């Protein structure tokens, strides 16, 4: 099975690309959803989060108020680093568990993690291929403002908290520019899927050759 990461800055179209690849037959796991489960009451990092940030980040039902937590970490790099150090290894652990289960069943040829911080976390080497979504800065700001209902200033603050695209590109095997129309994004994604399928074949041939050696 080919192990793939789909990454990119906030509001650069990862979810759209993930949906297209899922429809093509890739198994897609959303890292943010995995992290959300880890943060849920009884989850593996819930108590550590409360111990560090305090009960002010809790809702009335004891779930983490992700909006409040987000406001804290985007304003404070040290708190953001703490959350990342706590969360990323646990998410990768869940990813590895999912991959092991899929390889056991043989149900999919391509596994894909949709995750914003694969490169920042230093986990890019774990994956056979890395796909990076990106778009023009003005489009990213506009999308984020519309999506989250926030001001341009807040949007820029969130974007600047992440690694710039130009620093991520060297780590990517495939780039998808989502600045254009949906049809253009679909066309690029379908081409990337074709390339990934070729990569699957190459990986299989490589294993066969290694086995014979």
C-alpha positions as semicolon CSV with decimal commas, in nm:
position;residue;x (nm);y (nm);z (nm)
1;X;0,000;0,000;0,000
2;X;0,124;0,350;-0,085
3;X;0,133;0,581;0,219
4;X;0,052;0,941;0,125
5;X;0,023;1,272;0,310
6;X;-0,202;1,551;0,186
7;X;-0,093;1,877;0,344
8;X;-0,103;2,251;0,287
9;X;-0,180;2,578;0,459
10;X;-0,511;2,663;0,615
11;X;-0,790;2,727;0,360
12;X;-0,586;2,606;0,061
13;X;-0,832;2,337;-0,047
14;X;-0,709;2,021;0,127
15;X;-1,061;1,901;0,204
16;X;-1,172;1,939;-0,157
17;X;-0,872;1,743;-0,283
18;X;-0,920;1,479;-0,012
19;X;-1,281;1,430;-0,115
20;X;-1,186;1,385;-0,480
21;X;-0,916;1,130;-0,394
22;X;-1,157;0,948;-0,164
23;X;-1,405;0,921;-0,450
24;X;-1,124;0,776;-0,661
25;X;-1,080;0,497;-0,408
26;X;-0,810;0,622;-0,172
27;X;-0,860;0,561;0,199
28;X;-0,857;0,908;0,356
29;X;-0,798;0,971;0,727
30;X;-0,840;1,326;0,858
31;X;-0,575;1,408;1,118
32;X;-0,784;1,687;1,266
33;X;-1,067;1,442;1,334
34;X;-0,821;1,203;1,497
35;X;-0,693;1,487;1,718
36;X;-1,052;1,578;1,805
37;X;-1,111;1,222;1,927
38;X;-0,792;1,235;2,135
39;X;-0,915;1,557;2,294
40;X;-1,263;1,428;2,376
41;X;-1,352;1,349;2,741
42;X;-1,179;1,024;2,821
43;X;-0,948;1,068;2,523
44;X;-0,576;1,012;2,552
45;X;-0,477;1,379;2,590
46;X;-0,791;1,533;2,743
47;X;-0,663;1,539;3,101
48;X;-0,320;1,671;2,998
49;X;-0,485;1,959;2,812
50;X;-0,695;2,053;3,115
51;X;-0,392;2,024;3,340
52;X;-0,197;2,264;3,120
53;X;-0,456;2,514;2,994
54;X;-0,705;2,495;3,281
55;X;-1,080;2,437;3,285
56;X;-1,147;2,766;3,105
57;X;-1,108;2,578;2,773
58;X;-1,396;2,344;2,861
59;X;-1,757;2,371;2,745
60;X;-2,044;2,293;2,982
61;X;-2,044;1,931;2,865
62;X;-1,671;1,894;2,950
63;X;-1,563;1,883;2,585
64;X;-1,276;2,102;2,472
65;X;-1,384;2,438;2,333
66;X;-1,167;2,423;2,023
67;X;-1,239;2,785;1,938
68;X;-1,102;2,903;2,274
69;X;-0,805;2,670;2,246
70;X;-0,739;2,794;1,894
71;X;-0,737;3,156;2,009
72;X;-0,477;3,069;2,273
73;X;-0,239;2,878;2,050
74;X;-0,251;3,116;1,754
75;X;-0,154;3,406;1,980
76;X;0,114;3,219;2,174
77;X;0,385;3,023;1,985
78;X;0,498;2,846;2,305
79;X;0,147;2,718;2,376
80;X;0,112;2,614;2,014
81;X;0,437;2,420;2,041
82;X;0,314;2,248;2,358
83;X;-0,008;2,139;2,188
84;X;0,180;2,015;1,883
85;X;0,429;1,815;2,092
86;X;0,141;1,657;2,280
87;X;-0,083;1,587;1,981
88;X;0,136;1,500;1,682
89;X;0,295;1,179;1,815
90;X;-0,045;1,048;1,924
91;X;-0,198;1,125;1,584
92;X;0,090;0,949;1,407
93;X;0,037;0,650;1,633
94;X;-0,329;0,632;1,525
95;X;-0,224;0,670;1,161
96;X;0,013;0,374;1,195
97;X;-0,263;0,166;1,356
98;X;-0,501;0,244;1,069
99;X;-0,236;0,159;0,809
100;X;-0,163;-0,174;0,979
101;X;-0,534;-0,263;0,977
102;X;-0,572;-0,169;0,611
103;X;-0,264;-0,366;0,507
104;X;-0,398;-0,667;0,692
105;X;-0,727;-0,655;0,502
106;X;-0,573;-0,551;0,170
107;X;-0,879;-0,339;0,100
108;X;-0,697;-0,032;-0,036
109;X;-0,388;0,040;-0,243
110;X;-0,350;0,403;-0,139
111;X;-0,375;0,538;0,216
112;X;-0,388;0,915;0,261
113;X;-0,361;1,134;0,570
114;X;-0,517;1,480;0,536
115;X;-0,309;1,688;0,778
116;X;-0,207;2,053;0,786
117;X;0,121;2,014;0,975
118;X;0,291;1,704;0,834
119;X;0,597;1,901;0,725
120;X;0,613;2,124;1,034
121;X;0,591;1,816;1,259
122;X;0,882;1,655;1,074
123;X;0,680;1,347;0,976
124;X;0,711;1,389;0,599
125;X;0,976;1,112;0,581
126;X;0,721;0,861;0,713
127;X;0,518;0,895;0,393
128;X;0,597;0,754;0,049
129;X;0,455;1,065;-0,116
130;X;0,356;1,415;-0,002
131;X;0,091;1,621;-0,183
132;X;0,086;1,995;-0,114
133;X;-0,215;2,216;-0,183
134;X;-0,150;2,587;-0,225
135;X;-0,316;2,897;-0,368
136;X;-0,255;3,267;-0,415
137;X;-0,229;3,454;-0,079
138;X;-0,522;3,685;-0,149
139;X;-0,745;3,386;-0,226
140;X;-0,635;3,205;0,090
141;X;-0,721;3,510;0,302
142;X;-1,060;3,551;0,134
143;X;-1,149;3,184;0,178
144;X;-1,049;3,183;0,544
145;X;-1,251;3,498;0,616
146;X;-1,559;3,347;0,453
147;X;-1,513;3,001;0,606
148;X;-1,456;3,109;0,964
149;X;-1,646;3,439;0,958
150;X;-1,340;3,631;1,075
151;X;-1,173;3,959;0,986
152;X;-0,887;3,992;0,740
153;X;-0,657;4,071;1,032
154;X;-0,752;3,750;1,213
155;X;-0,713;3,548;0,893
156;X;-0,362;3,683;0,836
157;X;-0,275;3,604;1,197
158;X;-0,376;3,240;1,148
159;X;-0,194;3,210;0,815
160;X;0,127;3,360;0,953
161;X;0,123;3,106;1,236
162;X;0,195;2,836;0,977
163;X;0,502;2,765;0,766
164;X;0,492;2,961;0,435
165;X;0,417;2,762;0,119
166;X;0,757;2,839;-0,034
167;X;0,923;2,659;0,256
168;X;0,696;2,354;0,218
169;X;0,732;2,305;-0,158
170;X;1,076;2,134;-0,143
171;X;0,921;1,856;0,069
172;X;0,636;1,784;-0,173
173;X;0,627;1,525;-0,449
174;X;0,311;1,669;-0,603
175;X;0,165;2,022;-0,601
176;X;-0,200;2,116;-0,651
177;X;-0,272;2,484;-0,710
178;X;-0,631;2,551;-0,602
179;X;-0,633;2,919;-0,704
180;X;-0,846;2,851;-1,010
181;X;-1,187;2,698;-1,067
182;X;-1,312;2,378;-0,907
183;X;-1,286;2,208;-1,247
184;X;-0,917;2,301;-1,263
185;X;-0,858;2,163;-0,913
186;X;-1,036;1,841;-1,006
187;X;-0,824;1,807;-1,321
188;X;-0,498;1,851;-1,126
189;X;-0,614;1,609;-0,855
190;X;-0,706;1,344;-1,107
191;X;-0,360;1,376;-1,261
192;X;-0,203;1,338;-0,916
193;X;-0,418;1,028;-0,856
194;X;-0,291;0,880;-1,182
195;X;0,066;0,950;-1,068
196;X;-0,003;0,793;-0,728
197;X;-0,135;0,479;-0,894
198;X;0,185;0,461;-1,096
199;X;0,375;0,498;-0,767
200;X;0,181;0,203;-0,626
201;X;0,297;-0,011;-0,916
202;X;0,657;0,104;-0,872
203;X;0,645;0,024;-0,500
204;X;0,513;-0,326;-0,574
205;X;0,785;-0,386;-0,833
206;X;1,048;-0,259;-0,588
207;X;0,933;-0,504;-0,322
208;X;0,932;-0,791;-0,569
209;X;1,284;-0,710;-0,682
210;X;1,401;-0,679;-0,322
211;X;1,245;-1,014;-0,239
212;X;1,422;-1,181;-0,528
213;X;1,749;-1,021;-0,428
